[in-house]
């Protein structure tokens, strides 16, 4: 589904509150050890998550995506921060690193990577209204390397990437198909995969992946796992 197929109310199109300097400051302060206020950082990025979610109709989403996981599942910035800390060596030694966020929601992983590290990130999100809101905020911030697309990760084309985020965005029964596509991407080149929650079990069992260390505490330490292809 094209983002242009979804009409957004004028009240959601205003660019009030966008503050890239504040967003960067909150991210940098968080990396120094300060807790990250998720809502404050979303607001600085211009993301109006509550407003968009209030306009979504659960029955309509069920009709569109009934066999998929369509609930709003954006992870906390604590987990996002832990991911980029673990990814630090990759970022340092691989200029031009490209990241694909599968099931990107409102794009917290992408915004953090683009604002803090200048990464090229593409988000693929099942629910078009969420992808459209993330794309609008990225444009308002002038983040040309951050893009979003509405689509089903099992069917949509994947742009070539070096790092793949698969943050529990599909139901367990659909994971084998996702792993098959990731394994295909890994043929002939090394990729990094990050995951949380129940998706971790599937990646742990993949003999073409080797786990990477992730040093994190709290929720991130319990949930976040990363692998490289072998």
Phi and psi restraints in degrees (value plus and minus 20) as a CYANA .aco file:
   2 UNK   PHI     -95.0   -55.0
   2 UNK   PSI     126.8   166.8
   3 UNK   PHI     -81.2   -41.2
   3 UNK   PSI     -48.1    -8.1
   4 UNK   PHI     -92.1   -52.1
   4 UNK   PSI     -31.9     8.1
   5 UNK   PHI     -97.4   -57.4
   5 UNK   PSI     -33.6     6.4
   6 UNK   PHI    -127.6   -87.6
   6 UNK   PSI     101.6   141.6
   7 UNK   PHI    -103.1   -63.1
   7 UNK   PSI     115.6   155.6
   8 UNK   PHI    -131.8   -91.8
   8 UNK   PSI     114.4   154.4
   9 UNK   PHI     -82.2   -42.2
   9 UNK   PSI     127.1   167.1
  10 UNK   PHI     -74.5   -34.5
  10 UNK   PSI     -53.8   -13.8
  11 UNK   PHI     -84.3   -44.3
  11 UNK   PSI     -40.3    -0.3
  12 UNK   PHI    -112.5   -72.5
  12 UNK   PSI     -25.5    14.5
  13 UNK   PHI    -113.5   -73.5
  13 UNK   PSI     -33.2     6.8
  14 UNK   PHI     -87.0   -47.0
  14 UNK   PSI     126.3   166.3
  15 UNK   PHI    -118.4   -78.4
  15 UNK   PSI       6.1    46.1
  16 UNK   PHI     -85.0   -45.0
  16 UNK   PSI     122.7   162.7
  17 UNK   PHI      66.3   106.3
  17 UNK   PSI     -26.1    13.9
  18 UNK   PHI     -90.0   -50.0
  18 UNK   PSI     104.6   144.6
  19 UNK   PHI    -165.7  -125.7
  19 UNK   PSI      63.6   103.6
  20 UNK   PHI     -80.5   -40.5
  20 UNK   PSI     -53.6   -13.6
  21 UNK   PHI     -85.5   -45.5
  21 UNK   PSI     -61.7   -21.7
  22 UNK   PHI     -86.4   -46.4
  22 UNK   PSI     -58.7   -18.7
  23 UNK   PHI     -82.3   -42.3
  23 UNK   PSI     -66.0   -26.0
  24 UNK   PHI     -84.2   -44.2
  24 UNK   PSI     -60.3   -20.3
  25 UNK   PHI     -81.5   -41.5
  25 UNK   PSI     -64.4   -24.4
  26 UNK   PHI     -82.7   -42.7
  26 UNK   PSI     -59.1   -19.1
  27 UNK   PHI     -86.5   -46.5
  27 UNK   PSI     -65.7   -25.7
  28 UNK   PHI     -85.6   -45.6
  28 UNK   PSI     -61.5   -21.5
  29 UNK   PHI     -82.3   -42.3
  29 UNK   PSI     -58.1   -18.1
  30 UNK   PHI     -84.6   -44.6
  30 UNK   PSI     -57.9   -17.9
  31 UNK   PHI     -88.8   -48.8
  31 UNK   PSI     -41.5    -1.5
  32 UNK   PHI    -103.2   -63.2
  32 UNK   PSI     -21.6    18.4
  33 UNK   PHI      96.1   136.1
  33 UNK   PSI     -31.9     8.1
  34 UNK   PHI     -91.3   -51.3
  34 UNK   PSI     123.8   163.8
  35 UNK   PHI     -84.2   -44.2
  35 UNK   PSI     127.5   167.5
  36 UNK   PHI    -117.8   -77.8
  36 UNK   PSI     104.9   144.9
  37 UNK   PHI    -104.3   -64.3
  37 UNK   PSI      85.5   125.5
  38 UNK   PHI     -77.0   -37.0
  38 UNK   PSI     -65.4   -25.4
  39 UNK   PHI     -87.7   -47.7
  39 UNK   PSI     -57.0   -17.0
  40 UNK   PHI     -85.8   -45.8
  40 UNK   PSI     -61.4   -21.4
  41 UNK   PHI     -89.7   -49.7
  41 UNK   PSI     -60.9   -20.9
  42 UNK   PHI     -77.3   -37.3
  42 UNK   PSI     -62.7   -22.7
  43 UNK   PHI     -85.1   -45.1
  43 UNK   PSI     -61.5   -21.5
  44 UNK   PHI     -84.2   -44.2
  44 UNK   PSI     -53.2   -13.2
  45 UNK   PHI     -97.3   -57.3
  45 UNK   PSI     -30.3     9.7
  46 UNK   PHI      63.8   103.8
  46 UNK   PSI      -4.5    35.5
  47 UNK   PHI    -104.9   -64.9
  47 UNK   PSI     104.7   144.7
  48 UNK   PHI    -130.4   -90.4
  48 UNK   PSI      49.3    89.3
  49 UNK   PHI     -83.7   -43.7
  49 UNK   PSI     -69.3   -29.3
  50 UNK   PHI     -80.9   -40.9
  50 UNK   PSI     -59.0   -19.0
  51 UNK   PHI     -86.1   -46.1
  51 UNK   PSI     -61.4   -21.4
  52 UNK   PHI     -89.6   -49.6
  52 UNK   PSI     -64.2   -24.2
  53 UNK   PHI     -81.3   -41.3
  53 UNK   PSI     -55.4   -15.4
  54 UNK   PHI     -84.7   -44.7
  54 UNK   PSI     -43.6    -3.6
  55 UNK   PHI    -111.9   -71.9
  55 UNK   PSI     -27.6    12.4
  56 UNK   PHI    -101.2   -61.2
  56 UNK   PSI     122.2   162.2
  57 UNK   PHI    -125.1   -85.1
  57 UNK   PSI      96.0   136.0
  58 UNK   PHI     -79.4   -39.4
  58 UNK   PSI     -60.1   -20.1
  59 UNK   PHI     -85.6   -45.6
  59 UNK   PSI     -58.2   -18.2
  60 UNK   PHI     -87.2   -47.2
  60 UNK   PSI     -60.4   -20.4
  61 UNK   PHI     -83.6   -43.6
  61 UNK   PSI     -58.7   -18.7
  62 UNK   PHI     -83.7   -43.7
  62 UNK   PSI     -59.2   -19.2
  63 UNK   PHI     -86.8   -46.8
  63 UNK   PSI     -59.3   -19.3
  64 UNK   PHI     -92.9   -52.9
  64 UNK   PSI     -64.0   -24.0
  65 UNK   PHI    -150.5  -110.5
  65 UNK   PSI      14.5    54.5
  66 UNK   PHI     -76.8   -36.8
  66 UNK   PSI     -48.3    -8.3
  67 UNK   PHI    -112.9   -72.9
  67 UNK   PSI     -15.7    24.3
  68 UNK   PHI    -138.6   -98.6
  68 UNK   PSI     146.2   186.2
  69 UNK   PHI    -106.7   -66.7
  69 UNK   PSI      90.7   130.7
  70 UNK   PHI    -137.4   -97.4
  70 UNK   PSI     -15.2    24.8
  71 UNK   PHI     -89.3   -49.3
  71 UNK   PSI     137.5   177.5
  72 UNK   PHI     -98.0   -58.0
  72 UNK   PSI      90.6   130.6
  73 UNK   PHI    -145.6  -105.6
  73 UNK   PSI       9.9    49.9
  74 UNK   PHI     -78.9   -38.9
  74 UNK   PSI     110.8   150.8
  75 UNK   PHI     -98.4   -58.4
  75 UNK   PSI     140.3   180.3
  76 UNK   PHI     -86.9   -46.9
  76 UNK   PSI     137.8   177.8
  77 UNK   PHI     -87.5   -47.5
  77 UNK   PSI     -37.9     2.1
  78 UNK   PHI     -80.3   -40.3
  78 UNK   PSI     -64.4   -24.4
  79 UNK   PHI     -89.6   -49.6
  79 UNK   PSI     -61.3   -21.3
  80 UNK   PHI     -79.9   -39.9
  80 UNK   PSI     -65.2   -25.2
  81 UNK   PHI     -80.6   -40.6
  81 UNK   PSI     -63.8   -23.8
  82 UNK   PHI     -82.1   -42.1
  82 UNK   PSI     -57.8   -17.8
  83 UNK   PHI     -81.1   -41.1
  83 UNK   PSI     -68.1   -28.1
  84 UNK   PHI     -91.5   -51.5
  84 UNK   PSI     -49.0    -9.0
  85 UNK   PHI     -83.1   -43.1
  85 UNK   PSI     -64.8   -24.8
  86 UNK   PHI     -87.3   -47.3
  86 UNK   PSI     -51.1   -11.1
  87 UNK   PHI    -101.1   -61.1
  87 UNK   PSI     -26.9    13.1
  88 UNK   PHI     -69.1   -29.1
  88 UNK   PSI     -68.4   -28.4
  89 UNK   PHI     -80.2   -40.2
  89 UNK   PSI     -56.7   -16.7
  90 UNK   PHI     -84.8   -44.8
  90 UNK   PSI     -64.4   -24.4
  91 UNK   PHI     -81.6   -41.6
  91 UNK   PSI     -60.4   -20.4
  92 UNK   PHI     -88.0   -48.0
  92 UNK   PSI     -58.0   -18.0
  93 UNK   PHI    -120.1   -80.1
  93 UNK   PSI     -23.1    16.9
  94 UNK   PHI    -147.8  -107.8
  94 UNK   PSI      61.1   101.1
  95 UNK   PHI     -76.8   -36.8
  95 UNK   PSI     122.0   162.0
  96 UNK   PHI      58.7    98.7
  96 UNK   PSI      -1.3    38.7
  97 UNK   PHI     -73.8   -33.8
  97 UNK   PSI     113.1   153.1
  98 UNK   PHI    -134.6   -94.6
  98 UNK   PSI     114.7   154.7
  99 UNK   PHI    -140.1  -100.1
  99 UNK   PSI     116.3   156.3
 100 UNK   PHI    -136.5   -96.5
 100 UNK   PSI      99.9   139.9
 101 UNK   PHI    -120.4   -80.4
 101 UNK   PSI      88.0   128.0
 102 UNK   PHI    -109.9   -69.9
 102 UNK   PSI      92.5   132.5
 103 UNK   PHI      62.7   102.7
 103 UNK   PSI      35.2    75.2
 104 UNK   PHI     -98.6   -58.6
 104 UNK   PSI     -31.3     8.7
 105 UNK   PHI      36.8    76.8
 105 UNK   PSI    -148.8  -108.8
 106 UNK   PHI    -110.2   -70.2
 106 UNK   PSI     -13.4    26.6
 107 UNK   PHI      65.4   105.4
 107 UNK   PSI       7.2    47.2
 108 UNK   PHI     -78.1   -38.1
 108 UNK   PSI     -60.8   -20.8
 109 UNK   PHI     -82.2   -42.2
 109 UNK   PSI     -61.9   -21.9
 110 UNK   PHI     -88.8   -48.8
 110 UNK   PSI     -64.4   -24.4
 111 UNK   PHI     -83.0   -43.0
 111 UNK   PSI     -63.2   -23.2
 112 UNK   PHI     -82.0   -42.0
 112 UNK   PSI     -66.9   -26.9
 113 UNK   PHI     -85.8   -45.8
 113 UNK   PSI     -57.1   -17.1
 114 UNK   PHI     -93.9   -53.9
 114 UNK   PSI     -63.6   -23.6
 115 UNK   PHI     -91.3   -51.3
 115 UNK   PSI     -64.8   -24.8
 116 UNK   PHI    -104.4   -64.4
 116 UNK   PSI     -58.2   -18.2
 117 UNK   PHI    -138.2   -98.2
 117 UNK   PSI     -22.6    17.4
 118 UNK   PHI      46.3    86.3
 118 UNK   PSI       8.4    48.4
 119 UNK   PHI     -99.1   -59.1
 119 UNK   PSI     135.9   175.9
 120 UNK   PHI    -109.2   -69.2
 120 UNK   PSI     100.0   140.0
 121 UNK   PHI    -151.8  -111.8
 121 UNK   PSI     115.4   155.4
 122 UNK   PHI    -140.2  -100.2
 122 UNK   PSI     107.8   147.8
 123 UNK   PHI    -125.6   -85.6
 123 UNK   PSI     113.5   153.5
 124 UNK   PHI    -135.9   -95.9
 124 UNK   PSI      96.1   136.1
 125 UNK   PHI    -147.9  -107.9
 125 UNK   PSI     114.2   154.2
 126 UNK   PHI     -84.7   -44.7
 126 UNK   PSI     -64.4   -24.4
 127 UNK   PHI    -107.4   -67.4
 127 UNK   PSI      94.0   134.0
 128 UNK   PHI     -81.4   -41.4
 128 UNK   PSI     -57.3   -17.3
 129 UNK   PHI     -81.9   -41.9
 129 UNK   PSI     -56.0   -16.0
 130 UNK   PHI     -90.2   -50.2
 130 UNK   PSI     -63.1   -23.1
 131 UNK   PHI     -82.9   -42.9
 131 UNK   PSI     -58.0   -18.0
 132 UNK   PHI     -87.4   -47.4
 132 UNK   PSI     -60.7   -20.7
 133 UNK   PHI     -84.9   -44.9
 133 UNK   PSI     -62.0   -22.0
 134 UNK   PHI     -82.9   -42.9
 134 UNK   PSI     -62.2   -22.2
 135 UNK   PHI     -84.3   -44.3
 135 UNK   PSI     -60.3   -20.3
 136 UNK   PHI     -81.3   -41.3
 136 UNK   PSI     -64.9   -24.9
 137 UNK   PHI     -85.4   -45.4
 137 UNK   PSI     -58.9   -18.9
 138 UNK   PHI     -83.1   -43.1
 138 UNK   PSI     -60.7   -20.7
 139 UNK   PHI     -85.4   -45.4
 139 UNK   PSI     -62.0   -22.0
 140 UNK   PHI     -82.8   -42.8
 140 UNK   PSI     -51.7   -11.7
 141 UNK   PHI    -104.9   -64.9
 141 UNK   PSI     -29.2    10.8
 142 UNK   PHI      54.5    94.5
 142 UNK   PSI       7.3    47.3
 143 UNK   PHI    -111.0   -71.0
 143 UNK   PSI      64.2   104.2
 144 UNK   PHI     -87.9   -47.9
 144 UNK   PSI     -43.1    -3.1
 145 UNK   PHI    -106.7   -66.7
 145 UNK   PSI     -18.6    21.4
 146 UNK   PHI    -131.5   -91.5
 146 UNK   PSI      96.2   136.2
 147 UNK   PHI    -150.0  -110.0
 147 UNK   PSI     135.9   175.9
 148 UNK   PHI    -156.1  -116.1
 148 UNK   PSI     128.6   168.6
 149 UNK   PHI    -161.2  -121.2
 149 UNK   PSI     120.6   160.6
 150 UNK   PHI    -110.1   -70.1
 150 UNK   PSI     106.8   146.8
 151 UNK   PHI     156.3   196.3
 151 UNK   PSI     145.5   185.5
 152 UNK   PHI    -108.6   -68.6
 152 UNK   PSI      99.6   139.6
 153 UNK   PHI     -82.2   -42.2
 153 UNK   PSI     -38.9     1.1
 154 UNK   PHI     -99.5   -59.5
 154 UNK   PSI     -38.3     1.7
 155 UNK   PHI    -141.9  -101.9
 155 UNK   PSI     -51.4   -11.4
 156 UNK   PHI     -88.9   -48.9
 156 UNK   PSI     132.4   172.4
 157 UNK   PHI     -88.0   -48.0
 157 UNK   PSI     122.1   162.1
 158 UNK   PHI    -123.0   -83.0
 158 UNK   PSI     106.4   146.4
 159 UNK   PHI     -87.3   -47.3
 159 UNK   PSI     130.5   170.5
 160 UNK   PHI     -81.1   -41.1
 160 UNK   PSI     115.1   155.1
 161 UNK   PHI    -163.6  -123.6
 161 UNK   PSI     144.6   184.6
 162 UNK   PHI    -121.7   -81.7
 162 UNK   PSI     -49.8    -9.8
 163 UNK   PHI    -148.4  -108.4
 163 UNK   PSI     114.7   154.7
 164 UNK   PHI    -141.1  -101.1
 164 UNK   PSI     102.3   142.3
 165 UNK   PHI    -116.2   -76.2
 165 UNK   PSI     104.0   144.0
 166 UNK   PHI    -150.4  -110.4
 166 UNK   PSI      57.2    97.2
 167 UNK   PHI    -108.1   -68.1
 167 UNK   PSI      43.3    83.3
 168 UNK   PHI      39.7    79.7
 168 UNK   PSI      17.8    57.8
 169 UNK   PHI    -108.6   -68.6
 169 UNK   PSI     -25.1    14.9
 170 UNK   PHI    -148.1  -108.1
 170 UNK   PSI     139.0   179.0
 171 UNK   PHI     -88.8   -48.8
 171 UNK   PSI     130.6   170.6
 172 UNK   PHI     -72.9   -32.9
 172 UNK   PSI     -55.5   -15.5
 173 UNK   PHI     -89.8   -49.8
 173 UNK   PSI     -36.5     3.5
 174 UNK   PHI    -116.1   -76.1
 174 UNK   PSI     -27.3    12.7
 175 UNK   PHI     -81.6   -41.6
 175 UNK   PSI     -58.4   -18.4
 176 UNK   PHI     -75.0   -35.0
 176 UNK   PSI     -58.0   -18.0
 177 UNK   PHI     -87.6   -47.6
 177 UNK   PSI     -57.2   -17.2
 178 UNK   PHI     -87.2   -47.2
 178 UNK   PSI     -64.5   -24.5
 179 UNK   PHI     -81.9   -41.9
 179 UNK   PSI     -56.9   -16.9
 180 UNK   PHI     -83.3   -43.3
 180 UNK   PSI     -60.6   -20.6
 181 UNK   PHI     -88.0   -48.0
 181 UNK   PSI     -59.7   -19.7
 182 UNK   PHI     -85.1   -45.1
 182 UNK   PSI     -60.8   -20.8
 183 UNK   PHI     -82.7   -42.7
 183 UNK   PSI     -58.4   -18.4
 184 UNK   PHI     -82.4   -42.4
 184 UNK   PSI     -61.8   -21.8
 185 UNK   PHI     -83.1   -43.1
 185 UNK   PSI     -52.2   -12.2
 186 UNK   PHI     -98.9   -58.9
 186 UNK   PSI     -31.6     8.4
 187 UNK   PHI     -87.7   -47.7
 187 UNK   PSI      99.8   139.8
 188 UNK   PHI      69.0   109.0
 188 UNK   PSI     -28.2    11.8
 189 UNK   PHI    -173.7  -133.7
 189 UNK   PSI     134.6   174.6
 190 UNK   PHI    -103.0   -63.0
 190 UNK   PSI     114.0   154.0
 191 UNK   PHI    -148.4  -108.4
 191 UNK   PSI     141.6   181.6
 192 UNK   PHI    -136.9   -96.9
 192 UNK   PSI     119.1   159.1
 193 UNK   PHI    -145.4  -105.4
 193 UNK   PSI     116.5   156.5
 194 UNK   PHI    -142.0  -102.0
 194 UNK   PSI     126.0   166.0
 195 UNK   PHI    -172.4  -132.4
 195 UNK   PSI     143.9   183.9
 196 UNK   PHI    -158.2  -118.2
 196 UNK   PSI     144.0   184.0
 197 UNK   PHI      38.7    78.7
 197 UNK   PSI    -158.1  -118.1
 198 UNK   PHI     -85.6   -45.6
 198 UNK   PSI     -43.3    -3.3
 199 UNK   PHI     -83.0   -43.0
 199 UNK   PSI     -46.6    -6.6
 200 UNK   PHI     -78.0   -38.0
 200 UNK   PSI     -57.5   -17.5
 201 UNK   PHI     -82.0   -42.0
 201 UNK   PSI     -59.7   -19.7
 202 UNK   PHI     -87.6   -47.6
 202 UNK   PSI     -61.8   -21.8
 203 UNK   PHI     -89.0   -49.0
 203 UNK   PSI     -55.5   -15.5
 204 UNK   PHI     -80.6   -40.6
 204 UNK   PSI     -52.2   -12.2
 205 UNK   PHI    -105.1   -65.1
 205 UNK   PSI     -25.2    14.8
 206 UNK   PHI    -100.1   -60.1
 206 UNK   PSI      97.9   137.9
 207 UNK   PHI     -96.0   -56.0
 207 UNK   PSI     -24.5    15.5
 208 UNK   PHI    -116.6   -76.6
 208 UNK   PSI     -14.1    25.9
 209 UNK   PHI    -140.0  -100.0
 209 UNK   PSI     127.4   167.4
 210 UNK   PHI    -146.3  -106.3
 210 UNK   PSI     111.9   151.9
 211 UNK   PHI     -92.2   -52.2
 211 UNK   PSI     123.1   163.1
 212 UNK   PHI    -126.0   -86.0
 212 UNK   PSI     132.4   172.4
 213 UNK   PHI     -91.8   -51.8
 213 UNK   PSI     120.6   160.6
 214 UNK   PHI    -151.0  -111.0
 214 UNK   PSI      93.9   133.9
 215 UNK   PHI    -117.7   -77.7
 215 UNK   PSI      86.0   126.0
 216 UNK   PHI    -175.1  -135.1
 216 UNK   PSI     136.5   176.5
 217 UNK   PHI    -135.6   -95.6
 217 UNK   PSI     155.9   195.9
 218 UNK   PHI      42.4    82.4
 218 UNK   PSI    -165.6  -125.6
 219 UNK   PHI     -78.2   -38.2
 219 UNK   PSI     -63.7   -23.7
 220 UNK   PHI     -81.4   -41.4
 220 UNK   PSI     -61.5   -21.5
 221 UNK   PHI     -85.7   -45.7
 221 UNK   PSI     -50.3   -10.3
 222 UNK   PHI    -100.1   -60.1
 222 UNK   PSI     -50.5   -10.5
 223 UNK   PHI    -128.3   -88.3
 223 UNK   PSI     -61.8   -21.8
 224 UNK   PHI     -97.7   -57.7
 224 UNK   PSI     111.0   151.0
 225 UNK   PHI    -154.4  -114.4
 225 UNK   PSI     131.4   171.4
 226 UNK   PHI    -158.2  -118.2
 226 UNK   PSI     128.9   168.9
 227 UNK   PHI    -158.1  -118.1
 227 UNK   PSI     140.4   180.4
 228 UNK   PHI    -143.5  -103.5
 228 UNK   PSI     130.8   170.8
 229 UNK   PHI     -97.0   -57.0
 229 UNK   PSI     130.2   170.2
